Amino acid sequence: MIALVLLLLASGLLFHAAASLGMIRLPDFFTRLHALSKAETVGTMLTLAAVALWEGASLTSLKVGFVAVFFFLGNPGAAHAVARAALRAGLPPWRAGQEPS
Amino acid sequence: MTATFVGAAVLLLLLGLPYLYRLAAGPTPFDRILGLNGLTSKTTVVLVLLGMVFERLDMFVDIALGYALLSFVSSLAAARYFERLPRA
């Protein structure tokens, strides 16, 4: 049990670290969105799954599951809304050879 | 196990620093929305982990849920607002 919780926690932190690294290293807004919407969501869900597993079956762990489901639906939705807003505002995508912004 | 959760929370806060940089440095408003969105989702996880540390997960998970909902709504609102502006 402890091993599974630790594994979930560590893999969640790994995905969070990947998202943070992408925030610094990727060249423009749309590529950074890619790091946030996928790596961040998976990292959050894995970390919350570790907490819910350690808590055991109860109403509280069900609520933790609700938070995870909300992230699964809400984070990509927010990313899509921000990406559409940036496209409609006319933000140009980064091309190879350009200076990273 | 409490020490593990404290360590994970501290590590998550440290991993939030790149988001803080993106929030401060821009360069477009959309990058700032992105930084805020990532920072709030990390804060939600930290709140749940703190609930494990203080043995009051039943209270902290409600706060975390409310915080996540507010962050989602604020991202949507900011995206809709900046959509109408000419590119900054």
N, CA and C atoms of all chains as a GROMACS GRO file, in nm:
protein
  567
    1MET      N    1   0.083  -0.121   0.000
    1MET     CA    2   0.000   0.000   0.000
    1MET      C    3   0.086   0.126   0.000
    2ILE      N    4   0.180   0.129   0.097
    2ILE     CA    5   0.269   0.246   0.106
    2ILE      C    6   0.350   0.260  -0.022
    3ALA      N    7   0.395   0.145  -0.078
    3ALA     CA    8   0.476   0.151  -0.199
    3ALA      C    9   0.396   0.209  -0.314
    4LEU      N   10   0.267   0.169  -0.325
    4LEU     CA   11   0.182   0.220  -0.434
    4LEU      C   12   0.158   0.370  -0.418
    5VAL      N   13   0.132   0.414  -0.291
    5VAL     CA   14   0.109   0.556  -0.266
    5VAL      C   15   0.234   0.637  -0.301
    6LEU      N   16   0.351   0.586  -0.258
    6LEU     CA   17   0.476   0.657  -0.287
    6LEU      C   18   0.501   0.664  -0.437
    7LEU      N   19   0.469   0.553  -0.507
    7LEU     CA   20   0.491   0.550  -0.652
    7LEU      C   21   0.402   0.654  -0.721
    8LEU      N   22   0.273   0.658  -0.680
    8LEU     CA   23   0.181   0.756  -0.740
    8LEU      C   24   0.226   0.898  -0.712
    9LEU      N   25   0.268   0.923  -0.586
    9LEU     CA   26   0.312   1.057  -0.547
    9LEU      C   27   0.435   1.100  -0.627
   10ALA      N   28   0.532   1.005  -0.640
   10ALA     CA   29   0.656   1.038  -0.710
   10ALA      C   30   0.630   1.063  -0.858
   11SER      N   31   0.543   0.979  -0.919
   11SER     CA   32   0.518   1.000  -1.062
   11SER      C   33   0.440   1.129  -1.085
   12GLY      N   34   0.348   1.163  -0.991
   12GLY     CA   35   0.278   1.291  -1.002
   12GLY      C   36   0.373   1.408  -0.995
   13LEU      N   37   0.469   1.401  -0.900
   13LEU     CA   38   0.566   1.509  -0.888
   13LEU      C   39   0.655   1.517  -1.013
   14LEU      N   40   0.683   1.399  -1.073
   14LEU     CA   41   0.765   1.398  -1.195
   14LEU      C   42   0.692   1.473  -1.308
   15PHE      N   43   0.560   1.446  -1.322
   15PHE     CA   44   0.485   1.515  -1.426
   15PHE      C   45   0.475   1.665  -1.398
   16HIS      N   46   0.460   1.700  -1.268
   16HIS     CA   47   0.459   1.842  -1.232
   16HIS      C   48   0.592   1.908  -1.269
   17ALA      N   49   0.703   1.835  -1.243
   17ALA     CA   50   0.834   1.889  -1.276
   17ALA      C   51   0.849   1.909  -1.427
   18ALA      N   52   0.793   1.814  -1.505
   18ALA     CA   53   0.799   1.828  -1.651
   18ALA      C   54   0.723   1.952  -1.696
   19ALA      N   55   0.605   1.975  -1.636
   19ALA     CA   56   0.527   2.093  -1.672
   19ALA      C   57   0.601   2.221  -1.637
   20SER      N   58   0.666   2.223  -1.518
   20SER     CA   59   0.740   2.343  -1.478
   20SER      C   60   0.858   2.369  -1.569
   21LEU      N   61   0.926   2.260  -1.609
   21LEU     CA   62   1.039   2.274  -1.700
   21LEU      C   63   0.992   2.330  -1.834
   22GLY      N   64   0.877   2.280  -1.881
   22GLY     CA   65   0.823   2.330  -2.006
   22GLY      C   66   0.788   2.477  -2.000
   23MET      N   67   0.743   2.522  -1.883
   23MET     CA   68   0.711   2.664  -1.865
   23MET      C   69   0.831   2.754  -1.893
   24ILE      N   70   0.950   2.706  -1.855
   24ILE     CA   71   1.070   2.788  -1.876
   24ILE      C   72   1.125   2.769  -2.016
   25ARG      N   73   1.129   2.643  -2.062
   25ARG     CA   74   1.211   2.611  -2.178
   25ARG      C   75   1.140   2.628  -2.312
   26LEU      N   76   1.006   2.617  -2.314
   26LEU     CA   77   0.937   2.618  -2.444
   26LEU      C   78   0.929   2.760  -2.498
   27PRO      N   79   0.930   2.775  -2.631
   27PRO     CA   80   0.954   2.907  -2.690
   27PRO      C   81   0.836   3.004  -2.692
   28ASP      N   82   0.711   2.957  -2.704
   28ASP     CA   83   0.604   3.056  -2.711
   28ASP      C   84   0.479   3.010  -2.637
   29PHE      N   85   0.375   3.091  -2.647
   29PHE     CA   86   0.255   3.066  -2.566
   29PHE      C   87   0.192   2.932  -2.596
   30PHE      N   88   0.177   2.897  -2.724
   30PHE     CA   89   0.101   2.776  -2.759
   30PHE      C   90   0.174   2.649  -2.715
   31THR      N   91   0.308   2.650  -2.725
   31THR     CA   92   0.383   2.533  -2.680
   31THR      C   93   0.380   2.521  -2.528
   32ARG      N   94   0.377   2.636  -2.460
   32ARG     CA   95   0.367   2.632  -2.314
   32ARG      C   96   0.232   2.579  -2.270
   33LEU      N   97   0.129   2.612  -2.347
   33LEU     CA   98  -0.005   2.561  -2.320
   33LEU      C   99  -0.007   2.409  -2.327
   34HIS      N  100   0.070   2.354  -2.419
   34HIS     CA  101   0.084   2.210  -2.435
   34HIS      C  102   0.140   2.148  -2.308
   35ALA      N  103   0.243   2.212  -2.249
   35ALA     CA  104   0.301   2.160  -2.125
   35ALA      C  105   0.199   2.167  -2.012
   36LEU      N  106   0.128   2.279  -2.003
   36LEU     CA  107   0.036   2.297  -1.891
   36LEU      C  108  -0.082   2.203  -1.899
   37SER      N  109  -0.147   2.196  -2.016
   37SER     CA  110  -0.276   2.128  -2.021
   37SER      C  111  -0.263   1.978  -2.005
   38LYS      N  112  -0.150   1.919  -2.046
   38LYS     CA  113  -0.140   1.773  -2.036
   38LYS      C  114  -0.059   1.729  -1.915
   39ALA      N  115   0.066   1.773  -1.905
   39ALA     CA  116   0.151   1.725  -1.796
   39ALA      C  117   0.096   1.767  -1.660
   40GLU      N  118   0.047   1.890  -1.653
   40GLU     CA  119  -0.005   1.940  -1.526
   40GLU      C  120  -0.128   1.861  -1.482
   41THR      N  121  -0.219   1.831  -1.578
   41THR     CA  122  -0.341   1.757  -1.543
   41THR      C  123  -0.308   1.618  -1.492
   42VAL      N  124  -0.220   1.547  -1.564
   42VAL     CA  125  -0.184   1.411  -1.522
   42VAL      C  126  -0.114   1.413  -1.387
   43GLY      N  127  -0.023   1.509  -1.367
   43GLY     CA  128   0.047   1.518  -1.240
   43GLY      C  129  -0.048   1.542  -1.124
   44THR      N  130  -0.143   1.634  -1.144
   44THR     CA  131  -0.240   1.664  -1.040
   44THR      C  132  -0.325   1.541  -1.008
   45MET      N  133  -0.371   1.472  -1.112
   45MET     CA  134  -0.457   1.356  -1.089
   45MET      C  135  -0.381   1.244  -1.018
   46LEU      N  136  -0.254   1.222  -1.054
   46LEU     CA  137  -0.177   1.116  -0.988
   46LEU      C  138  -0.154   1.149  -0.842
   47THR      N  139  -0.121   1.278  -0.813
   47THR     CA  140  -0.097   1.317  -0.674
   47THR      C  141  -0.224   1.302  -0.591
   48LEU      N  142  -0.338   1.346  -0.648
   48LEU     CA  143  -0.464   1.334  -0.575
   48LEU      C  144  -0.503   1.187  -0.556
   49ALA      N  145  -0.470   1.102  -0.654
   49ALA     CA  146  -0.498   0.959  -0.641
   49ALA      C  147  -0.417   0.899  -0.527
   50ALA      N  148  -0.292   0.945  -0.511
   50ALA     CA  149  -0.210   0.897  -0.400
   50ALA      C  150  -0.274   0.933  -0.267
   51VAL      N  151  -0.321   1.058  -0.255
   51VAL     CA  152  -0.385   1.102  -0.129
   51VAL      C  153  -0.511   1.022  -0.102
   52ALA      N  154  -0.595   1.003  -0.206
   52ALA     CA  155  -0.721   0.930  -0.187
   52ALA      C  156  -0.695   0.785  -0.148
   53LEU      N  157  -0.591   0.726  -0.206
   53LEU     CA  158  -0.557   0.586  -0.174
   53LEU      C  159  -0.510   0.574  -0.030
   54TRP      N  160  -0.432   0.670   0.017
   54TRP     CA  161  -0.382   0.667   0.154
   54TRP      C  162  -0.495   0.691   0.253
   55GLU      N  163  -0.593   0.772   0.215
   55GLU     CA  164  -0.705   0.802   0.304
   55GLU      C  165  -0.796   0.680   0.320
   56GLY      N  166  -0.806   0.596   0.218
   56GLY     CA  167  -0.895   0.480   0.224
   56GLY      C  168  -1.035   0.516   0.177
   57ALA      N  169  -1.124   0.416   0.175
   57ALA     CA  170  -1.258   0.439   0.122
   57ALA      C  171  -1.342   0.516   0.224
   58SER      N  172  -1.376   0.641   0.190
   58SER     CA  173  -1.461   0.722   0.277
   58SER      C  174  -1.520   0.834   0.193
   59LEU      N  175  -1.605   0.916   0.254
   59LEU     CA  176  -1.664   1.029   0.183
   59LEU      C  177  -1.557   1.130   0.144
   60THR      N  178  -1.456   1.145   0.232
   60THR     CA  179  -1.349   1.241   0.205
   60THR      C  180  -1.269   1.202   0.082
   61SER      N  181  -1.236   1.073   0.070
   61SER     CA  182  -1.159   1.032  -0.047
   61SER      C  183  -1.244   1.041  -0.173
   62LEU      N  184  -1.378   1.026  -0.157
   62LEU     CA  185  -1.467   1.048  -0.272
   62LEU      C  186  -1.459   1.193  -0.318
   63LYS      N  187  -1.450   1.285  -0.219
   63LYS     CA  188  -1.438   1.428  -0.254
   63LYS      C  189  -1.306   1.456  -0.323
   64VAL      N  190  -1.199   1.390  -0.276
   64VAL     CA  191  -1.069   1.404  -0.345
   64VAL      C  192  -1.082   1.356  -0.489
   65GLY      N  193  -1.158   1.246  -0.507
   65GLY     CA  194  -1.185   1.199  -0.644
   65GLY      C  195  -1.262   1.301  -0.725
   66PHE      N  196  -1.354   1.372  -0.660
   66PHE     CA  197  -1.427   1.479  -0.729
   66PHE      C  198  -1.332   1.588  -0.777
   67VAL      N  199  -1.238   1.626  -0.690
   67VAL     CA  200  -1.139   1.728  -0.729
   67VAL      C  201  -1.061   1.680  -0.851
   68ALA      N  202  -1.022   1.551  -0.849
   68ALA     CA  203  -0.944   1.496  -0.962
   68ALA      C  204  -1.027   1.498  -1.090
   69VAL      N  205  -1.155   1.456  -1.081
   69VAL     CA  206  -1.241   1.457  -1.200
   69VAL      C  207  -1.262   1.599  -1.250
   70PHE      N  208  -1.275   1.693  -1.155
   70PHE     CA  209  -1.291   1.831  -1.196
   70PHE      C  210  -1.169   1.880  -1.272
   71PHE      N  211  -1.049   1.841  -1.225
   71PHE     CA  212  -0.928   1.882  -1.297
   71PHE      C  213  -0.923   1.818  -1.435
   72PHE      N  214  -0.967   1.691  -1.441
   72PHE     CA  215  -0.965   1.621  -1.569
   72PHE      C  216  -1.053   1.691  -1.671
   73LEU      N  217  -1.166   1.749  -1.625
   73LEU     CA  218  -1.254   1.820  -1.718
   73LEU      C  219  -1.215   1.966  -1.733
   74GLY      N  220  -1.178   2.030  -1.620
   74GLY     CA  221  -1.164   2.175  -1.620
   74GLY      C  222  -1.034   2.227  -1.677
   75ASN      N  223  -0.924   2.156  -1.649
   75ASN     CA  224  -0.794   2.208  -1.692
   75ASN      C  225  -0.780   2.211  -1.845
   76PRO      N  226  -0.813   2.101  -1.917
   76PRO     CA  227  -0.809   2.110  -2.064
   76PRO      C  228  -0.911   2.208  -2.118
   77GLY      N  229  -1.027   2.220  -2.048
   77GLY     CA  230  -1.127   2.316  -2.094
   77GLY      C  231  -1.075   2.459  -2.085
   78ALA      N  232  -1.013   2.492  -1.972
   78ALA     CA  233  -0.956   2.626  -1.957
   78ALA      C  234  -0.845   2.649  -2.058
   79ALA      N  235  -0.762   2.545  -2.081
   79ALA     CA  236  -0.653   2.559  -2.178
   79ALA      C  237  -0.709   2.586  -2.317
   80HIS      N  238  -0.818   2.514  -2.352
   80HIS     CA  239  -0.880   2.535  -2.482
   80HIS      C  240  -0.935   2.677  -2.495
   81ALA      N  241  -0.998   2.727  -2.387
   81ALA     CA  242  -1.056   2.861  -2.392
   81ALA      C  243  -0.946   2.966  -2.410
   82VAL      N  244  -0.834   2.949  -2.336
   82VAL     CA  245  -0.726   3.047  -2.347
   82VAL      C  246  -0.662   3.040  -2.485
   83ALA      N  247  -0.647   2.917  -2.540
   83ALA     CA  248  -0.586   2.903  -2.673
   83ALA      C  249  -0.675   2.968  -2.778
   84ARG      N  250  -0.808   2.949  -2.767
   84ARG     CA  251  -0.899   3.010  -2.864
   84ARG      C  252  -0.895   3.162  -2.854
   85ALA      N  253  -0.887   3.212  -2.729
   85ALA     CA  254  -0.879   3.356  -2.710
   85ALA      C  255  -0.753   3.412  -2.774
   86ALA      N  256  -0.639   3.340  -2.756
   86ALA     CA  257  -0.513   3.388  -2.813
   86ALA      C  258  -0.518   3.386  -2.965
   87LEU      N  259  -0.580   3.281  -3.022
   87LEU     CA  260  -0.591   3.272  -3.168
   87LEU      C  261  -0.676   3.387  -3.222
   88ARG      N  262  -0.790   3.411  -3.156
   88ARG     CA  263  -0.880   3.516  -3.203
   88ARG      C  264  -0.822   3.654  -3.184
   89ALA      N  265  -0.737   3.671  -3.082
   89ALA     CA  266  -0.672   3.800  -3.062
   89ALA      C  267  -0.557   3.818  -3.161
   90GLY      N  268  -0.522   3.712  -3.236
   90GLY     CA  269  -0.422   3.725  -3.340
   90GLY      C  270  -0.279   3.705  -3.296
   91LEU      N  271  -0.259   3.623  -3.193
   91LEU     CA  272  -0.122   3.594  -3.148
   91LEU      C  273  -0.058   3.499  -3.248
   92PRO      N  274   0.054   3.535  -3.311
   92PRO     CA  275   0.113   3.446  -3.411
   92PRO      C  276   0.188   3.332  -3.345
   93PRO      N  277   0.175   3.209  -3.399
   93PRO     CA  278   0.252   3.096  -3.344
   93PRO      C  279   0.400   3.111  -3.374
   94TRP      N  280   0.482   3.046  -3.292
   94TRP     CA  281   0.626   3.054  -3.307
   94TRP      C  282   0.669   2.969  -3.426
   95ARG      N  283   0.763   3.022  -3.506
   95ARG     CA  284   0.820   2.945  -3.618
   95ARG      C  285   0.965   2.912  -3.588
   96ALA      N  286   1.013   2.804  -3.649
   96ALA     CA  287   1.152   2.763  -3.626
   96ALA      C  288   1.246   2.874  -3.670
   97GLY      N  289   1.346   2.900  -3.588
   97GLY     CA  290   1.443   3.002  -3.620
   97GLY      C  291   1.413   3.137  -3.559
   98GLN      N  292   1.291   3.155  -3.511
   98GLN     CA  293   1.260   3.281  -3.444
   98GLN      C  294   1.318   3.283  -3.303
   99GLU      N  295   1.328   3.403  -3.250
   99GLU     CA  296   1.373   3.420  -3.112
   99GLU      C  297   1.262   3.375  -3.018
  100PRO      N  298   1.289   3.288  -2.919
  100PRO     CA  299   1.183   3.251  -2.824
  100PRO      C  300   1.137   3.372  -2.743
  101SER      N  301   1.006   3.384  -2.723
  101SER     CA  302   0.956   3.500  -2.649
  101SER      C  303   0.954   3.468  -2.499
  102MET      N  304   0.489   0.901   0.740
  102MET     CA  305   0.421   0.936   0.615
  102MET      C  306   0.390   1.086   0.610
  103THR      N  307   0.371   1.148   0.729
  103THR     CA  308   0.347   1.293   0.732
  103THR      C  309   0.463   1.369   0.670
  104ALA      N  310   0.585   1.324   0.701
  104ALA     CA  311   0.703   1.391   0.647
  104ALA      C  312   0.704   1.382   0.494
  105THR      N  313   0.658   1.269   0.441
  105THR     CA  314   0.653   1.254   0.295
  105THR      C  315   0.559   1.356   0.233
  106PHE      N  316   0.441   1.373   0.299
  106PHE     CA  317   0.345   1.468   0.243
  106PHE      C  318   0.396   1.611   0.255
  107VAL      N  319   0.464   1.643   0.367
  107VAL     CA  320   0.523   1.776   0.381
  107VAL      C  321   0.627   1.799   0.272
  108GLY      N  322   0.712   1.697   0.249
  108GLY     CA  323   0.815   1.709   0.146
  108GLY      C  324   0.754   1.729   0.008
  109ALA      N  325   0.646   1.653  -0.021
  109ALA     CA  326   0.582   1.667  -0.151
  109ALA      C  327   0.522   1.806  -0.168
  110ALA      N  328   0.463   1.860  -0.058
  110ALA     CA  329   0.403   1.994  -0.065
  110ALA      C  330   0.510   2.099  -0.090
  111VAL      N  331   0.624   2.087  -0.018
  111VAL     CA  332   0.731   2.185  -0.036
  111VAL      C  333   0.788   2.177  -0.178
  112LEU      N  334   0.803   2.054  -0.227
  112LEU     CA  335   0.855   2.034  -0.364
  112LEU      C  336   0.760   2.096  -0.467
  113LEU      N  337   0.629   2.078  -0.443
  113LEU     CA  338   0.531   2.136  -0.535
  113LEU      C  339   0.538   2.288  -0.534
  114LEU      N  340   0.556   2.347  -0.414
  114LEU     CA  341   0.567   2.492  -0.407
  114LEU      C  342   0.691   2.540  -0.482
  115LEU      N  343   0.803   2.464  -0.468
  115LEU     CA  344   0.924   2.502  -0.542
  115LEU      C  345   0.902   2.490  -0.692
  116LEU      N  346   0.826   2.385  -0.733
  116LEU     CA  347   0.797   2.368  -0.875
  116LEU      C  348   0.702   2.477  -0.926
  117GLY      N  349   0.637   2.549  -0.834
  117GLY     CA  350   0.551   2.659  -0.876
  117GLY      C  351   0.630   2.784  -0.916
  118LEU      N  352   0.757   2.789  -0.881
  118LEU     CA  353   0.838   2.909  -0.911
  118LEU      C  354   0.845   2.942  -1.060
  119PRO      N  355   0.863   2.843  -1.152
  119PRO     CA  356   0.861   2.876  -1.296
  119PRO      C  357   0.730   2.940  -1.339
  120TYR      N  358   0.618   2.895  -1.278
  120TYR     CA  359   0.489   2.956  -1.311
  120TYR      C  360   0.484   3.101  -1.265
  121LEU      N  361   0.544   3.125  -1.147
  121LEU     CA  362   0.549   3.262  -1.095
  121LEU      C  363   0.631   3.350  -1.188
  122TYR      N  364   0.741   3.292  -1.241
  122TYR     CA  365   0.823   3.367  -1.337
  122TYR      C  366   0.742   3.399  -1.462
  123ARG      N  367   0.665   3.300  -1.510
  123ARG     CA  368   0.585   3.321  -1.632
  123ARG      C  369   0.476   3.423  -1.606
  124LEU      N  370   0.422   3.422  -1.483
  124LEU     CA  371   0.320   3.519  -1.445
  124LEU      C  372   0.377   3.660  -1.442
  125ALA      N  373   0.501   3.674  -1.397
  125ALA     CA  374   0.559   3.807  -1.385
  125ALA      C  375   0.616   3.855  -1.517
  126ALA      N  376   0.677   3.763  -1.596
  126ALA     CA  377   0.755   3.806  -1.712
  126ALA      C  378   0.674   3.814  -1.840
  127GLY      N  379   0.556   3.753  -1.842
  127GLY     CA  380   0.475   3.763  -1.962
  127GLY      C  381   0.519   3.668  -2.072
  128PRO      N  382   0.547   3.713  -2.193
  128PRO     CA  383   0.539   3.851  -2.242
  128PRO      C  384   0.397   3.891  -2.288
  129THR      N  385   0.306   3.796  -2.312
  129THR     CA  386   0.170   3.833  -2.351
  129THR      C  387   0.076   3.810  -2.232
  130PRO      N  388  -0.043   3.872  -2.232
  130PRO     CA  389  -0.139   3.848  -2.125
  130PRO      C  390  -0.179   3.702  -2.114
  131PHE      N  391  -0.177   3.630  -2.229
  131PHE     CA  392  -0.218   3.489  -2.226
  131PHE      C  393  -0.116   3.405  -2.149
  132ASP      N  394   0.012   3.442  -2.160
  132ASP     CA  395   0.113   3.373  -2.080
  132ASP      C  396   0.088   3.393  -1.932
  133ARG      N  397   0.042   3.512  -1.898
  133ARG     CA  398   0.014   3.539  -1.755
  133ARG      C  399  -0.105   3.457  -1.707
  134ILE      N  400  -0.210   3.446  -1.790
  134ILE     CA  401  -0.324   3.361  -1.753
  134ILE      C  402  -0.276   3.218  -1.731
  135LEU      N  403  -0.188   3.172  -1.822
  135LEU     CA  404  -0.134   3.036  -1.814
  135LEU      C  405  -0.058   3.015  -1.684
  136GLY      N  406   0.028   3.111  -1.648
  136GLY     CA  407   0.104   3.100  -1.524
  136GLY      C  408   0.013   3.095  -1.404
  137LEU      N  409  -0.091   3.180  -1.403
  137LEU     CA  410  -0.184   3.182  -1.290
  137LEU      C  411  -0.260   3.050  -1.280
  138ASN      N  412  -0.301   2.997  -1.396
  138ASN     CA  413  -0.376   2.872  -1.398
  138ASN      C  414  -0.292   2.757  -1.340
  139GLY      N  415  -0.166   2.747  -1.384
  139GLY     CA  416  -0.081   2.641  -1.331
  139GLY      C  417  -0.052   2.658  -1.184
  140LEU      N  418  -0.032   2.783  -1.142
  140LEU     CA  419  -0.003   2.810  -1.000
  140LEU      C  420  -0.121   2.771  -0.913
  141THR      N  421  -0.244   2.801  -0.958
  141THR     CA  422  -0.360   2.767  -0.875
  141THR      C  423  -0.382   2.616  -0.871
  142SER      N  424  -0.352   2.545  -0.982
  142SER     CA  425  -0.373   2.401  -0.974
  142SER      C  426  -0.270   2.337  -0.882
  143LYS      N  427  -0.146   2.393  -0.880
  143LYS     CA  428  -0.048   2.343  -0.782
  143LYS      C  429  -0.095   2.374  -0.640
  144THR      N  430  -0.154   2.492  -0.620
  144THR     CA  431  -0.200   2.529  -0.486
  144THR      C  432  -0.309   2.434  -0.437
  145THR      N  433  -0.397   2.390  -0.530
  145THR     CA  434  -0.502   2.295  -0.492
  145THR      C  435  -0.443   2.165  -0.439
  146VAL      N  436  -0.342   2.114  -0.511
  146VAL     CA  437  -0.278   1.990  -0.467
  146VAL      C  438  -0.210   2.011  -0.332
  147VAL      N  439  -0.145   2.128  -0.316
  147VAL     CA  440  -0.078   2.157  -0.188
  147VAL      C  441  -0.180   2.162  -0.075
  148LEU      N  442  -0.299   2.218  -0.101
  148LEU     CA  443  -0.404   2.223   0.002
  148LEU      C  444  -0.446   2.083   0.044
  149VAL      N  445  -0.464   1.993  -0.054
  149VAL     CA  446  -0.503   1.856  -0.021
  149VAL      C  447  -0.391   1.787   0.060
  150LEU      N  448  -0.266   1.809   0.018
  150LEU     CA  449  -0.154   1.749   0.092
  150LEU      C  450  -0.146   1.805   0.234
  151LEU      N  451  -0.174   1.935   0.251
  151LEU     CA  452  -0.173   1.994   0.385
  151LEU      C  453  -0.285   1.935   0.470
  152GLY      N  454  -0.397   1.900   0.408
  152GLY     CA  455  -0.503   1.832   0.480
  152GLY      C  456  -0.456   1.698   0.536
  153MET      N  457  -0.373   1.625   0.458
  153MET     CA  458  -0.316   1.501   0.510
  153MET      C  459  -0.221   1.530   0.626
  154VAL      N  460  -0.145   1.640   0.616
  154VAL     CA  461  -0.047   1.671   0.720
  154VAL      C  462  -0.117   1.707   0.851
  155PHE      N  463  -0.223   1.789   0.841
  155PHE     CA  464  -0.293   1.834   0.963
  155PHE      C  465  -0.401   1.737   1.008
  156GLU      N  466  -0.418   1.623   0.938
  156GLU     CA  467  -0.519   1.523   0.972
  156GLU      C  468  -0.661   1.578   0.965
  157ARG      N  469  -0.682   1.682   0.885
  157ARG     CA  470  -0.815   1.740   0.868
  157ARG      C  471  -0.850   1.745   0.720
  158LEU      N  472  -0.836   1.631   0.653
  158LEU     CA  473  -0.858   1.629   0.508
  158LEU      C  474  -1.002   1.665   0.472
  159ASP      N  475  -1.098   1.629   0.561
  159ASP     CA  476  -1.239   1.658   0.532
  159ASP      C  477  -1.264   1.807   0.517
  160MET      N  478  -1.190   1.889   0.595
  160MET     CA  479  -1.206   2.034   0.583
  160MET      C  480  -1.128   2.088   0.462
  161PHE      N  481  -1.002   2.043   0.447
  161PHE     CA  482  -0.916   2.101   0.344
  161PHE      C  483  -0.962   2.066   0.204
  162VAL      N  484  -1.026   1.949   0.187
  162VAL     CA  485  -1.064   1.910   0.052
  162VAL      C  486  -1.179   1.998   0.001
  163ASP      N  487  -1.264   2.047   0.094
  163ASP     CA  488  -1.370   2.140   0.052
  163ASP      C  489  -1.309   2.272   0.004
  164ILE      N  490  -1.209   2.319   0.081
  164ILE     CA  491  -1.141   2.443   0.041
  164ILE      C  492  -1.074   2.425  -0.095
  165ALA      N  493  -1.011   2.307  -0.114
  165ALA     CA  494  -0.941   2.281  -0.240
  165ALA      C  495  -1.039   2.280  -0.357
  166LEU      N  496  -1.157   2.218  -0.334
  166LEU     CA  497  -1.257   2.211  -0.442
  166LEU      C  498  -1.305   2.351  -0.479
  167GLY      N  499  -1.332   2.434  -0.377
  167GLY     CA  500  -1.375   2.571  -0.404
  167GLY      C  501  -1.268   2.650  -0.477
  168TYR      N  502  -1.142   2.630  -0.435
  168TYR     CA  503  -1.031   2.701  -0.497
  168TYR      C  504  -1.016   2.662  -0.644
  169ALA      N  505  -1.030   2.531  -0.672
  169ALA     CA  506  -1.017   2.482  -0.810
  169ALA      C  507  -1.128   2.540  -0.897
  170LEU      N  508  -1.252   2.542  -0.843
  170LEU     CA  509  -1.364   2.599  -0.920
  170LEU      C  510  -1.340   2.745  -0.951
  171LEU      N  511  -1.295   2.822  -0.847
  171LEU     CA  512  -1.271   2.964  -0.869
  171LEU      C  513  -1.162   2.987  -0.972
  172SER      N  514  -1.057   2.904  -0.968
  172SER     CA  515  -0.946   2.924  -1.064
  172SER      C  516  -0.994   2.896  -1.206
  173PHE      N  517  -1.079   2.792  -1.222
  173PHE     CA  518  -1.133   2.759  -1.354
  173PHE      C  519  -1.217   2.875  -1.408
  174VAL      N  520  -1.306   2.927  -1.322
  174VAL     CA  521  -1.394   3.036  -1.365
  174VAL      C  522  -1.313   3.162  -1.398
  175SER      N  523  -1.210   3.191  -1.315
  175SER     CA  524  -1.132   3.312  -1.340
  175SER      C  525  -1.051   3.300  -1.469
  176SER      N  526  -1.001   3.178  -1.500
  176SER     CA  527  -0.930   3.158  -1.627
  176SER      C  528  -1.023   3.184  -1.744
  177LEU      N  529  -1.145   3.127  -1.736
  177LEU     CA  530  -1.240   3.146  -1.845
  177LEU      C  531  -1.274   3.293  -1.862
  178ALA      N  532  -1.297   3.362  -1.749
  178ALA     CA  533  -1.335   3.503  -1.757
  178ALA      C  534  -1.223   3.586  -1.817
  179ALA      N  535  -1.099   3.561  -1.772
  179ALA     CA  536  -0.985   3.637  -1.825
  179ALA      C  537  -0.966   3.608  -1.974
  180ALA      N  538  -0.986   3.480  -2.014
  180ALA     CA  539  -0.970   3.445  -2.156
  180ALA      C  540  -1.074   3.518  -2.240
  181ARG      N  541  -1.199   3.521  -2.193
  181ARG     CA  542  -1.303   3.590  -2.268
  181ARG      C  543  -1.275   3.739  -2.278
  182TYR      N  544  -1.218   3.794  -2.169
  182TYR     CA  545  -1.190   3.939  -2.170
  182TYR      C  546  -1.080   3.972  -2.268
  183PHE      N  547  -0.969   3.898  -2.265
  183PHE     CA  548  -0.855   3.932  -2.352
  183PHE      C  549  -0.880   3.895  -2.497
  184GLU      N  550  -0.982   3.810  -2.521
  184GLU     CA  551  -1.017   3.774  -2.658
  184GLU      C  552  -1.060   3.897  -2.737
  185ARG      N  553  -1.126   3.991  -2.669
  185ARG     CA  554  -1.183   4.106  -2.740
  185ARG      C  555  -1.081   4.217  -2.762
  186LEU      N  556  -0.975   4.217  -2.684
  186LEU     CA  557  -0.878   4.325  -2.696
  186LEU      C  558  -0.791   4.304  -2.820
  187PRO      N  559  -0.741   4.410  -2.881
  187PRO     CA  560  -0.638   4.394  -2.983
  187PRO      C  561  -0.512   4.337  -2.919
  188ARG      N  562  -0.430   4.269  -2.998
  188ARG     CA  563  -0.316   4.196  -2.944
  188ARG      C  564  -0.219   4.287  -2.870
  189ALA      N  565  -0.191   4.249  -2.747
  189ALA     CA  566  -0.099   4.329  -2.666
  189ALA      C  567   0.042   4.272  -2.673
   0.00000   0.00000   0.00000
